[in-house]
């Protein structure tokens, strides 16, 4: 396996792990939001959901653009 192929697979795995972690973070944030007590600040409860959405977007981007990212990182490497 060449270095470009390995980097492509590793970037996809990183994107997938971010995607899964983001889903879990969003679900946990929604569950906490369901148990909202009076007097608690909304912005503190929405924070895990917002971070999860950002991680979800980054994970999808890494999975979709792994080949172009690998090409950018290994410009000088011949296949």
C-alpha positions as CSV (number, residue, x, y, z in Angstrom):
1,X,0.0,0.0,0.0
2,X,1.4,3.3,-1.0
3,X,1.6,6.3,1.3
4,X,-1.2,8.2,-0.6
5,X,-3.6,5.2,-0.3
6,X,-2.8,4.8,3.4
7,X,-3.3,8.5,4.0
8,X,-6.7,8.4,2.1
9,X,-7.9,5.5,4.3
10,X,-6.7,7.1,7.5
11,X,-8.5,10.4,6.6
12,X,-11.7,8.5,5.9
13,X,-11.4,6.7,9.3
14,X,-10.8,10.0,11.0
15,X,-13.9,11.5,9.3
16,X,-16.0,8.4,10.3
17,X,-14.9,8.6,13.9
18,X,-15.7,12.3,14.1
19,X,-19.1,11.6,12.5
20,X,-19.9,8.9,15.0
21,X,-18.7,11.0,18.0
22,X,-20.8,13.9,16.7
23,X,-24.0,11.8,16.5
24,X,-23.4,10.7,20.1
25,X,-22.8,14.3,21.2
26,X,-26.0,15.5,19.5
27,X,-28.1,12.7,21.0
28,X,-26.6,13.4,24.5
29,X,-27.3,17.1,24.1
30,X,-30.9,16.4,23.0
31,X,-31.4,14.1,26.0
32,X,-30.1,16.8,28.3
33,X,-32.3,19.3,26.7
34,X,-35.3,17.1,27.4
35,X,-34.3,17.0,31.1
36,X,-34.0,20.8,31.3
37,X,-34.7,22.1,34.7
38,X,-36.1,25.6,35.5
39,X,-33.5,28.2,36.1
40,X,-30.8,26.5,33.9
41,X,-29.4,28.6,31.1
42,X,-30.3,27.6,27.5
43,X,-27.0,28.4,26.0
44,X,-25.2,25.9,28.3
45,X,-27.7,23.2,27.2
46,X,-27.4,23.9,23.5
47,X,-23.6,23.8,23.5
48,X,-23.2,20.0,23.1
49,X,-25.6,20.1,20.2
50,X,-23.8,23.0,18.5
51,X,-20.4,21.3,18.9
52,X,-21.9,18.1,17.6
53,X,-23.2,19.8,14.5
54,X,-19.8,21.3,13.7
55,X,-18.1,17.9,14.3
56,X,-20.7,16.3,12.0
57,X,-19.9,18.8,9.2
58,X,-16.1,18.2,9.6
59,X,-16.6,14.5,9.6
60,X,-18.7,14.5,6.5
61,X,-16.2,16.9,4.8
62,X,-13.2,14.6,5.7
63,X,-15.0,11.5,4.4
64,X,-16.1,13.2,1.1
65,X,-12.9,15.1,0.3
66,X,-10.3,12.6,1.6
67,X,-9.0,12.0,-1.9
68,X,-8.5,15.7,-2.7
69,X,-6.9,16.3,0.7
70,X,-4.5,13.4,0.2
71,X,-3.7,14.8,-3.2
72,X,-3.0,18.2,-1.6
73,X,-0.8,16.7,1.1
74,X,1.2,14.4,-1.2
75,X,1.6,16.6,-4.3
76,X,5.1,15.4,-5.0
77,X,4.5,11.7,-4.3
78,X,4.2,9.6,-7.4
79,X,1.7,6.7,-7.5
